[in-house]
Amino acid sequence: MTYPTIRPELTLDFANSRQLDPRITFSRSSSATYLNPDTGLITLASDHEARFEKEGLLIEESRTNLQPYSQEFDNAAWSKFGSSITANSVAAPDGTMTADTLTGDGTASTLKYVISNIDGQPDIFWQHTCYFKKGTNDFVQMAVGGISSIYANFDLNTGTLGSYGSFANMQVPTITKVGNNGWYRCTLAFDLSGGSNKNAVPVFAIVSSSTSPRLEANSLSTTVHLWGAQVEEGSFPTSLIPTSGSTVTRSQD
């Protein structure tokens, strides 16, 4: 950056400097993740360590990931239907060999998905997030257990959003490239407030196209890679909060 003749007293150019002026106080009483702009990997920052992404300083409110097994899809907390999970089979968005592979069983006209066994949650605004990478199949679907109008298809070859549900209080789903290893962060957001007591159980399915119906019955024996599932309350998604056996809360920045 080129400064004018008189240098400013305080520069807040976080995107370029990636550091805080010593006069700025920063704290966060927990670790947190961010997308490292240099490596393209999801990186863990320690307590009280500021996080700098491509856009600059990352500041987030406190959130809790209610999915107790964010990486371990082979765990019994994730039920498998017409499919199987191969654990730790692919390098994940953080560079570790912790991503899993979802494989359809090839049985004719059956559903191919994993569903979380987390407890049903009260009627509020929910954000579902997961990282996906194409295997031998290009398409994956995110859905919500028990609510037929909440789902979205994603094309993992082109990185584009396909068709999605017609639920009235659903945000437009998103798909975002993460690093340079073929991974995409996909989100599904919806507001259940004011309705009957529904839950927010995440479902991830292998489907045949970007326009597949919710939990399409098919004969596929193809694969999709997945990692980093997150279920959080809020009107927008936040950075990954890794879990391994229990819910985890990230403190506010």
HELIX and SHEET records of a PDB file:
HELIX    1   1 PHE A   14  SER A   17  1                                   4    
SHEET    1   A 2 ALA A  32  LEU A  35  0                                        
SHEET    2   A 2 ILE A  42  ALA A  45 -1                                        
SHEET    1   B 2 ARG A  51  GLU A  53  0                                        
SHEET    2   B 2 GLY A  56  LEU A  58 -1                                        
SHEET    1   C 2 ARG A  63  ASN A  65  0                                        
SHEET    2   C 2 VAL A 248  ARG A 250 -1                                        
SHEET    1   D 6 TRP A  78  PHE A  81  0                                        
SHEET    2   D 6 TYR A 113  SER A 116 -1                                        
SHEET    3   D 6 PRO A 202  ILE A 206 -1                                        
SHEET    4   D 6 PHE A 139  VAL A 144 -1                                        
SHEET    5   D 6 TYR A 151  ASP A 155 -1                                        
SHEET    6   D 6 THR A 160  TYR A 164 -1                                        
SHEET    1   E 6 SER A  83  VAL A  90  0                                        
SHEET    2   E 6 ALA A  99  GLY A 104 -1                                        
SHEET    3   E 6 THR A 223  GLU A 233 -1                                        
SHEET    4   E 6 PHE A 125  LYS A 134 -1                                        
SHEET    5   E 6 TRP A 183  ASP A 191 -1                                        
SHEET    6   E 6 THR A 174  VAL A 178 -1                                        
SHEET    1   F 2 THR A 110  LEU A 111  0                                        
SHEET    2   F 2 ALA A 217  ASN A 218 -1                                        
END                                                                             
